[in-house]
């Protein structure tokens, strides 16, 4: 029993050593170029706005057959973020600046860093679009955008690399948990609730042909 505990402790120490080494390799140097910091800030804080704009565009002007998939994508991302919050209740990992280690160039609360909220959301949306819609290009776009976003949050000192990697299984689980409800979404929630609400709110825009019915 003691050998097993020692083995687990050694594995955790090795993993944490790798996590810190990878963080220091990606984190900003002591005097980073201002233009690089500006780019990192954009990716860390603002690129997330691309996601709601993309989803809204796919609903308003995209193929109507994708709408049930868009709902499933949103549900999957919501589940993934919920799972992330549950994990945070049982497994606390400090942010780099709370250790402290590296350089921090962006203000952030000293809350739990594992797994990353941003990465979980991005990955869940990207996976959902790939799995549930015909707009695979949109899913790939979100997943590609997640790469510089993840780099930026490590570069600016608010996340460790393992915070990003840990978001991958959480996002995948959120997507998988939508499997049992896909029929209900397609045949009940979409036609009985989502589309009637959409037609009521956007009735004028639909009538004028500004958006799809």
Secondary structure as GFF3:
##gff-version 3
##sequence-region A 1 213
A	DSSP	alpha_helix	2	26	.	.	.	ID=ss1
A	DSSP	alpha_helix	34	41	.	.	.	ID=ss2
A	DSSP	pi_helix	42	46	.	.	.	ID=ss3
A	DSSP	alpha_helix	49	61	.	.	.	ID=ss4
A	DSSP	three_ten_helix	64	66	.	.	.	ID=ss5
A	DSSP	alpha_helix	67	90	.	.	.	ID=ss6
A	DSSP	alpha_helix	96	99	.	.	.	ID=ss7
A	DSSP	alpha_helix	117	132	.	.	.	ID=ss8
A	DSSP	alpha_helix	136	155	.	.	.	ID=ss9
A	DSSP	alpha_helix	161	176	.	.	.	ID=ss10
A	DSSP	three_ten_helix	179	181	.	.	.	ID=ss11
A	DSSP	alpha_helix	182	184	.	.	.	ID=ss12
A	DSSP	pi_helix	185	194	.	.	.	ID=ss13
A	DSSP	alpha_helix	195	201	.	.	.	ID=ss14
A	DSSP	alpha_helix	203	207	.	.	.	ID=ss15
###
